[in-house]
Amino acid sequence: MAYTDNSSSRTPLIPNFLYNTASLSSSTIISNNTLSQPCDESIVKKPFLVAAPKESSRKIEMFSPAYYGACTFGGVMSCGLTHMAVTPLDLVKCNMQIDPAKYKSISSGFGVLLKEQGARGFFRGWVPTLLGYSAQGACKYGFYEYFKKYYTDLAGPENAAKYKTLIFLAGSASAEVIADVALCPFEAVKVRVQTQPGFARGLSDGLPKFVRAEGAAGLYKGIVPLWGRQIPYTMMKFASFETIVEQLYKNVIPTPKDQCSKSTQLGVSFAGGYLAGILCAIVSHPADNLVSFLNNAKGATVGDAVNKLGVMGLCTRGLPIRIVMIGTLTGAQWGIYDSFKVFVGLPTTGGAAPPAPVK
């Protein structure tokens, strides 16, 4: 049976984006079942031997939709995974805030939980934690990068260099307003699950039970104190991180950032994040106590929280464990976020201050 060459009608088995025919020379093409020698390119209809694929040199363009998409996905991983990992600390912290007579300290709090609920009880509420903070992280980091660029362009080169800290603050505050709308329903269910044993096993049964008890609007009962906690926290987190990283490269690291290894840059990101996290915990702690109190008690008000806990209690109750938790959390978040950016070919966050424009 005679062989018929149907190559012109075949669908190629190798996707087009994996090869570049421009890289082939006429001396390396096999065509029409003949091992080629140097030949006239005009008689070559269509090569089907391709050059070995090379590593793609394509990079994500800064401030393109792909860039913001990468930052958004990095935020999902950095916030969702880290908050889920520290669920035991968060669980003890919330219960110390709600019932300080029973949960007197970190060590005794873990002891009470272990005795009453076993080791599995340490991760009660991990599903709403993972989903809620993944959604929050996506909005927090993605919109921060967007608003930072937007406000920088709005200010112009000279003012952007002069007022860069204000741009960091404005960008992070704008992003967090949106991020908390995504987080609030999950946070409401999480606190109820963690501080009321027997209320629900997790999100799947806790969410409908919460809605039946307080209505869908009840999921957003804590949005104002959540903004009160998270907006100052995020403003401190991003602005202080950017400032700390800039100072580390300026005064501690002897090599300019663009000449440092990726591992050094990621180490700076973690250190800057941890130090920023300590400041975040102190600034946002009173509002964190309010969020826990309001989500735990049906019909409670801010005045009720102040009367019961006192101003000093709002500022200090559960603060040491929150410093440990938030410092570690924030350092890990910046480490994961910048690691993902490096993985996709983007620069790490922060660094030297932009040069002042030439007048």
Steps between C-alpha positions, in 0.01 A plus 500: 500500500649825389586754768330835463644806670211669680720720718333813377165388641623352826457672836847541655560289808722768657323825598610797294616703800763238587710558192621773272555412137716805457768324700532222241750510223444341161781254569317347798157449343366161406236539233324267252656191664847610395789565735595846390829629389541876449209581273301776343251631760247569227428129456438441870126497556461438871757365747397245758830464683530783748779646708526391862277723711682768690411649834249778448643846528158658539450694820193647658481865410490727803156649575332292232185294571726194530708683762198584714372146453830359627493733802142396574587130492808562713272670753271196508790271588668734746191584709292184473776252581661699779177579683397135479837392640461718811141394568595353842650831613201690364265263679667553837520877441127529421404298806731706723320810375152356556550304824815620682395330823519159334781568253745682725817464295637349182622181665188449711285581197659220300459271803129576527444440130695174506309372804154594371529445125812296436773575248247533216345792682807713432396537136132568553391763248786441257274490191346849542848620594655363181225618266443835667863604514566367150228733371634782713859442385398502134339842538758637743810435289346531155325830570798634696722464195230661286430793732870560566559542127181705459588746777860521382387598152247743647767671711759527224871409520610780734218467753510120482863502614434765764183347645559132436400399855164673458452310175572171679249592771230608255549199275486247783196666663310500172582133440400395851154659478427259214683206658296515821171481311624163370626388843217610732249213455769236549639683804156512663451125463857424604475689829167339584633151426818556699351662809171311538565125525209307355385786277625329184779280369614750239393712206261256328262476796605822678413739216135392452451482877639852541273634224194332649575657837593853396415533132737560210558856622636355824803376310601866458422609855870520571603682181560838667722364782662274242589809296614658824733207559615416150542842336751632759660155504543493123614862477767422759579166335568639154641845578732378776608201292592721204687740729681226695609322182626825353702570815639144509632534147628849573668443839539127568547311172836599349389418146240682287174308472535428127837336570380286793414134455136400504547319831639817658210704366248249638677506837463878505131460416445264794693718746321814386167321523563372852595843633202655326275232650594598856394858432181377333401292802536793742310747283208273415457308826217704662283454192589129492356466850185680385455267201527191719260643760233612249503181295472285813208678673170544318379860514818629669620854432834678512388665825437157654851392404658812651298463821590135543863500388602858581730714288812336639353156441420586139861607444682222685286187539653229283765739364816289566365199313377726221847657464652153461226392263487814285878546487550145377196522276602826333859392450385174342247680283756734350739207455240291315370794298845607380603138441209464261590825328857374452364167372306671220787734416396814688719706736450481876304777672671813630856618474684821439301819486429623147745764382379857523408638158755724335381861480 
